[in-house]
């Protein structure tokens, strides 16, 4: 994959012959690659929009996989995370983290390595550009629209790092629209959306964008994971942030930020929802258990407080949930 004569489109096809990757389909304009291991599977549906420009739908239901993708030349990639989260262990000893709503712009300097999915699923879209080919193609296809991939790359990741946009309604709508593509107009629709993305990025000023740090230290990732394991393995126990911070030797701010990035919610919100979903399983799976018994099993001494929390998360009382058809 280091051979300059191999373009990015060819490199995707070569991935299907590496490790746990395999090709499911190849129509010439679209390839479907599956990666699988003992934790699950993930599909990458990749379209060639222009020469040197690709659009990829990512759909993973697994805990981790080993990414074998290595850039074939200077590249610009824009990733949108729709559901779930992922962490990528970079070769410089830190982790890149992407979570729901994020738009990440990078040059794919750090992309080969272990990818983990803390919530065991991830859905998103990547639009990528192989700079040399893409630059020439765009000048030919959209003459009159001043777009420079080099300028965009230098603006957002000139130092080789990634730029993570927390929330941007225009970009979010652009990517969300790509999940509702008219089949008959797919090719032209993709082209229009790619150009819309480039125009938006060209017009943005980084100092006016709500951004956040895309990286966390490895030990912070591991400690946040250990906290998640601790608080969910015995739901009868309750821990304060202070106790968790002291127990795992991590600052409260670092713990809260890292946990929310990995699992999509603050610690207590995540735990409350986890408890209610576990209670829902017990309401159906253990019909002989009273609602008070189930409340106690998931950490509530008061059946009333449990019922209020359950209704807030599940949309109905525990009794109604148990009595409805399943």
C-alpha positions in Angstrom: 0.0 0.0 0.0 3.0 2.3 0.1 3.4 2.1 -3.7 2.6 5.5 -5.2 1.2 3.8 -8.3 -1.6 2.3 -6.2 -4.5 4.7 -5.8 -6.8 4.9 -2.9 -9.6 3.1 -4.7 -7.3 0.2 -5.5 -6.1 0.1 -1.9 -9.7 -0.5 -0.7 -9.9 -3.6 -2.9 -6.5 -4.8 -1.6 -7.9 -4.6 2.0 -10.3 -7.5 1.2 -7.3 -9.8 1.1 -5.8 -8.8 4.5 -6.5 -10.6 7.8 -10.1 -10.6 8.8 -11.3 -8.5 5.9 -13.3 -10.0 3.0 -15.1 -8.6 -0.1 -18.8 -9.0 -0.1 -19.5 -7.1 -3.3 -17.8 -5.2 -6.1 -19.8 -3.4 -8.7 -17.0 -1.3 -10.1 -18.4 1.9 -8.6 -19.1 0.4 -5.1 -17.3 -2.1 -3.0 -18.6 -3.7 0.2 -15.9 -4.9 2.7 -16.6 -6.9 5.8 -14.3 -7.2 8.8 -15.2 -9.9 11.4 -13.7 -11.5 14.5 -15.0 -13.3 17.5 -16.6 -10.1 18.9 -18.8 -9.4 15.9 -18.7 -7.8 12.4 -18.6 -4.5 10.6 -19.4 -3.5 7.0 -17.8 -0.7 5.0 -19.9 0.3 1.9 -17.6 2.4 -0.3 -18.6 4.5 -3.3 -16.3 6.2 -5.8 -17.8 9.6 -6.3 -15.1 11.2 -8.4 -11.6 10.0 -9.3 -9.7 10.3 -6.0 -12.9 10.9 -4.0 -14.8 8.2 -2.0 -17.8 8.1 0.3 -18.0 5.3 2.9 -20.9 4.1 5.1 -19.6 2.5 8.2 -21.7 0.0 10.2 -20.0 -1.9 13.0 -21.4 -4.2 15.6 -18.3 -5.5 17.4 -16.0 -4.6 20.3 -12.8 -4.0 18.2 -10.9 -4.8 15.1 -7.4 -4.2 13.7 -7.4 -1.5 11.1 -5.0 -2.3 8.2 -5.7 0.9 6.3 -2.6 2.9 5.5 -2.7 6.1 3.5 -1.4 5.7 -0.1 -0.6 9.4 -0.4 -1.4 12.7 1.2 -5.1 12.4 2.1 -7.9 14.5 3.5 -10.8 12.6 5.3 -14.0 13.9 6.9 -15.7 11.5 9.4 -19.2 11.9 10.8 -20.3 9.8 13.8 -24.0 9.2 13.8 -24.3 6.5 16.5 -21.9 5.0 19.0 -18.3 5.9 19.5 -14.8 4.6 18.5 -11.3 4.9 19.8 -8.2 4.4 17.7 -4.9 3.6 19.3 -2.4 5.8 17.5 1.3 5.1 17.1 2.2 8.1 19.2 0.8 6.6 22.4 -2.5 8.3 22.6 -6.1 7.5 21.5 -8.2 9.3 19.0 -11.9 9.4 20.1 -15.0 10.0 18.0 -18.5 10.2 19.5 -22.0 11.0 18.4 -22.4 14.2 16.5 -18.7 14.7 15.9 -17.3 15.7 12.6 -13.6 14.9 12.5 -11.2 16.2 9.8 -7.8 14.7 9.4 -5.0 13.7 7.0 -5.1 10.0 8.1 -1.6 10.2 9.4 -2.6 8.0 12.4 -5.1 5.5 11.2 -3.5 2.0 11.1 -4.0 0.3 14.5 -6.5 -1.1 17.0 -10.0 0.3 16.7 -12.3 -0.2 19.7 -16.0 0.4 19.9 -16.8 1.1 23.6 -20.6 0.8 23.1 -20.1 -2.2 20.8 -21.6 -0.4 17.8 -20.8 2.5 15.5 -22.5 4.1 12.5 -21.1 6.9 10.5 -19.9 8.2 7.2 -16.5 9.1 5.8 -15.8 11.3 2.8 -12.2 11.0 1.7 -9.9 12.7 -0.9 -6.7 11.4 -2.4 -5.2 14.9 -2.8 -3.3 14.8 -6.1 -6.0 12.9 -8.1 -8.9 14.6 -6.3 -7.5 18.1 -6.9 -7.2 17.5 -10.7 -10.6 15.9 -10.9 -12.3 18.7 -9.0 -10.7 21.4 -11.2 -12.0 19.5 -14.2 -15.5 18.7 -13.0 -16.4 21.9 -11.1 -14.4 24.6 -12.9 -15.5 27.9 -11.6 -15.9 26.8 -7.9 -12.7 27.7 -6.1 -11.9 24.7 -4.0 -8.4 23.9 -2.7 -8.0 20.6 -0.8 -4.6 21.8 0.3 -6.0 24.9 1.8 -8.7 23.0 3.7 -6.1 20.4 4.9 -3.7 23.2 6.1 -6.5 25.0 7.8 -7.9 22.1 9.8 -4.9 19.8 10.2 -1.8 21.7 9.1 0.3 20.2 12.0 -0.7 16.6 11.1 -3.3 16.5 13.9 -7.1 16.0 13.7 -9.6 18.8 14.0 -12.8 17.7 15.8 -16.0 19.8 15.4 -18.3 19.2 18.3 -21.6 20.3 16.7 -22.4 22.0 13.5 -26.0 21.9 12.3 -25.1 22.6 8.6 -22.6 19.8 8.4 -24.8 17.5 10.5 -27.7 18.0 8.1 -25.4 17.4 5.2 -24.3 14.0 6.5 -27.8 13.1 7.7 -29.2 13.7 4.2 -26.8 11.0 3.0 -28.9 8.4 4.8 -31.9 9.3 2.6 -30.5 9.2 -0.9 -32.9 8.8 -3.8 -31.7 5.6 -5.5 -32.2 6.8 -9.0 -30.1 9.9 -8.4 -27.5 8.4 -6.1 -24.4 9.2 -8.2 -25.3 12.9 -8.8 -26.6 13.2 -5.2 -23.2 12.1 -3.8 -21.4 14.5 -6.1 -23.6 17.4 -5.0 -23.1 16.6 -1.3 -19.3 16.3 -1.7 -19.1 19.7 -3.3 -21.4 21.1 -0.6 -19.1 19.8 2.0 -16.0 21.3 0.4 -17.7 24.7 0.0 -18.7 24.7 3.7 -15.2 23.7 4.9 -13.6 26.3 2.6 -15.8 29.1 4.1 -15.3 28.1 7.8 -13.0 29.9 10.1 -11.6 27.6 12.7 -11.6 30.2 15.5 -15.4 30.5 15.1 -16.0 26.7 15.3 -17.0 24.9 18.5 -14.3 22.3 18.6 -12.9 19.9 21.2 -9.9 17.8 21.9 -10.0 14.6 19.7 -7.4 12.8 21.8 -7.2 11.2 25.2 -4.2 9.5 27.0 -4.3 5.8 27.0 -4.5 5.5 30.8 -7.6 7.8 30.8 -9.3 5.5 28.3 -8.5 2.4 30.3 -9.6 4.0 33.6 -12.9 5.2 32.1 -13.4 1.7 30.9 -12.6 0.3 34.3 -15.1 2.7 35.9 -17.8 1.5 33.5 -17.1 -2.1 34.4 -17.2 -1.3 38.1 -20.5 0.6 38.2 -22.3 -1.9 36.0 -21.1 -5.2 37.6 -23.1 -4.8 40.8 -26.0 -2.4 40.4 -26.8 -2.5 44.1 -23.7 -0.4 44.8 -23.5 3.4 44.4 -20.4 5.4 43.9 -19.7 9.1 43.9 -17.5 10.8 41.3 -15.1 11.6 44.1 -14.9 7.9 45.1 -14.4 6.9 41.5 -11.8 9.6 40.9 -9.8 8.6 44.0 -10.1 4.8 43.4 -8.8 5.0 39.8 -6.4 7.9 40.4 -7.8 10.2 37.7 -9.0 13.7 38.1 -12.8 14.2 38.2 -12.7 16.5 35.1 -10.7 14.0 33.1 -12.9 11.1 34.2 -16.2 12.9 33.3 -14.9 14.1 29.9 -13.4 10.8 28.9 -16.4 8.7 30.0 -18.9 10.9 28.1 -16.8 10.8 25.0 -16.5 7.0 25.1 -20.1 6.1 26.2 -22.0 9.1 24.9 -23.5 10.1 28.2 -22.4 11.4 31.6 -21.6 8.7 34.2 -24.8 8.9 36.2 -27.1 9.2 33.1 -25.4 6.2 31.6 -25.8 4.2 34.8 -29.4 5.1 35.3 -30.3 4.0 31.7 -28.2 0.8 32.2 -30.2 0.1 35.4 -33.5 0.7 33.7 -32.7 -1.6 30.7 -31.6 -4.3 33.1 -34.8 -3.9 35.1 -36.8 -4.1 31.9 -35.1 -7.5 31.2 -35.9 -8.7 34.7 -39.6 -7.5 34.5 -40.1 -9.8 31.6 -37.6 -12.6 32.4 -38.4 -12.9 36.1 -42.2 -12.7 36.3 -42.2 -14.1 39.9 -40.1 -11.2 41.2 -42.0 -8.2 42.6 -41.4 -4.7 41.3 -39.9 -3.9 44.7 -37.5 -6.8 44.5 -36.4 -5.7 41.0 -36.0 -2.1 42.2 -33.7 -3.4 45.0 -31.6 -5.5 42.5 -30.9 -2.5 40.4 -29.9 -0.2 43.3 -33.2 1.4 44.4 -34.4 1.1 48.0 -37.6 2.9 47.2 -40.0 1.3 44.7 -41.5 4.8 44.1 -38.2 6.4 43.1 -37.5 3.3 40.9 -40.8 3.6 39.1 -40.3 7.3 38.5 -36.8 6.7 37.0 -38.1 3.7 35.0 -40.9 5.8 33.5 -38.6 8.6 32.6 -36.2 6.3 30.7 -38.7 3.7 29.3 -41.7 5.9 28.8 -44.1 3.9 31.0 -44.3 2.5 34.5 -42.7 -0.9 35.4 -46.2 -2.4 35.9 -47.4 -1.3 32.5 -44.1 -2.5 30.9 -44.5 -5.9 32.4 -48.1 -6.3 31.4 -47.8 -5.2 27.7 -47.3 -7.9 25.0 -43.7 -8.7 24.3 
